Amino acid sequence: WLQLPRTAGGGGRRELAPHGWGEGPWLAPSHGGFPFVPSPESQAEASRGPKIYTRTGDQGFSSTYTGERRSKDDQIFEALGTTDELSSAIGVASELSQESGHTFVEQLHKVQCMLQDIGSNIATPLSSAREAHLKRTSFSEKPVLELEQWIDKYSEQLPPLTTFILPSGGKSSAALHFSRAICRRAERCAVPLVQAGEADANVAKYLNRLSDFLFILARYAAMKEGKEEKIYKKNEP
Ligand SMILES: Nc1ncnc2c1ncn2[C@@H]1O[C@H](COP(=O)(O)OP(=O)(O)OP(=O)(O)O)[C@@H](O)[C@H]1O
């Protein structure tokens, strides 16, 4: 799931799917250059199973899905890496929530899949994308609207918020708050790409809405588990 092989077009050089990006462009059999004819070495390698490393990133540069080589401190890799961190944090929150019997883990699973799609869109800068790239990596508004429905559904069941609450409320809840904070960082990373016209505007919208969903879910988890949410108290001298 984590590392799916893809093969660079032409020379038979194998590259690996980014950590955590199992879907979207990363399943493409080539990086451009269809049809791909595997070299004898890559066929032999495939029968042994692919290695996780190619060493092509050792000089601090890596590839976008459109085939550009960019420095690893480029905004694209920053956003990709942060989206990956977000999905990992949601993975922890989801495992803890499952242990407590929460049914919303199915929605968290769906969110993690959406984050794969977001990674695909981010990895495909629109300025160098061709029609075939765009077809595989576009990100629509539909998942944003779905998140809004989920937010409304859970919000209705919560007591109104009368004070600032702190990340707390039991393990599931605290892990969801932690995911929320990472989500906001992912949004900050994605926004410059959207503003530059390199990523889809729906990516930033989704991340913006997702942090609200994670906040509501954190409160919902605390309520369902009967755990206390710590509140902010001003420290008077
Ligand atoms: N440090 C990173 N943070 C976020 N995304 C990255 C990072 N390094 C690479 N990527 C993205 O993830 C994809 C796969 O990562 P991978 O580690 O295989 O790349 P690499 O470092 O270029 O290659 P290798 O590890 O084989 O030398 C890359 O094609 C790139 O899009």
The ligand as a MOL file (V3000), in Angstrom:
LIG
                    3D

  0  0  0     0  0            999 V3000
M  V30 BEGIN CTAB
M  V30 COUNTS 31 33 0 0 0
M  V30 BEGIN ATOM
M  V30 1 N 11.4500 14.7090 1.5180 0
M  V30 2 C 10.3270 14.6310 0.7840 0
M  V30 3 N 9.1810 15.1590 1.2600 0
M  V30 4 C 8.0330 15.0950 0.5370 0
M  V30 5 N 7.9420 14.5240 -0.6820 0
M  V30 6 C 9.0530 13.9850 -1.2020 0
M  V30 7 C 10.3010 14.0150 -0.5150 0
M  V30 8 N 11.2300 13.4020 -1.2750 0
M  V30 9 C 10.5820 13.0100 -2.3850 0
M  V30 10 N 9.2770 13.3610 -2.3550 0
M  V30 11 C 8.2230 13.0480 -3.3370 0
M  V30 12 O 7.8640 11.6740 -3.1440 0
M  V30 13 C 8.1690 10.8920 -4.3030 0
M  V30 14 C 8.7990 9.5710 -3.8710 0
M  V30 15 O 9.7570 9.8010 -2.8510 0
M  V30 16 P 11.1700 9.0850 -2.9230 0
M  V30 17 O 11.7320 9.0840 -1.5240 0
M  V30 18 O 11.0170 7.7830 -3.6080 0
M  V30 19 O 11.9730 10.1160 -3.8640 0
M  V30 20 P 13.5040 10.3960 -4.0230 0
M  V30 21 O 14.1280 10.8300 -2.7410 0
M  V30 22 O 13.5740 11.3580 -5.1800 0
M  V30 23 O 14.0920 9.0060 -4.4730 0
M  V30 24 P 15.0120 7.9400 -3.6560 0
M  V30 25 O 14.5020 7.9080 -2.2250 0
M  V30 26 O 14.7510 6.6650 -4.3780 0
M  V30 27 O 16.3880 8.4410 -3.7700 0
M  V30 28 C 9.0840 11.7640 -5.1430 0
M  V30 29 O 8.9230 11.4780 -6.5180 0
M  V30 30 C 8.6450 13.1680 -4.7950 0
M  V30 31 O 7.5200 13.5390 -5.5540 0
M  V30 END ATOM
M  V30 BEGIN BOND
M  V30 1 1 1 2
M  V30 2 1 2 3
M  V30 3 2 2 7
M  V30 4 2 3 4
M  V30 5 1 4 5
M  V30 6 2 5 6
M  V30 7 1 6 7
M  V30 8 1 6 10
M  V30 9 1 7 8
M  V30 10 2 8 9
M  V30 11 1 9 10
M  V30 12 1 10 11
M  V30 13 1 11 12
M  V30 14 1 11 30
M  V30 15 1 12 13
M  V30 16 1 13 14
M  V30 17 1 13 28
M  V30 18 1 14 15
M  V30 19 1 15 16
M  V30 20 2 16 17
M  V30 21 1 16 18
M  V30 22 1 16 19
M  V30 23 1 19 20
M  V30 24 2 20 21
M  V30 25 1 20 22
M  V30 26 1 20 23
M  V30 27 1 23 24
M  V30 28 2 24 25
M  V30 29 1 24 26
M  V30 30 1 24 27
M  V30 31 1 28 29
M  V30 32 1 28 30
M  V30 33 1 30 31
M  V30 END BOND
M  V30 END CTAB
M  END
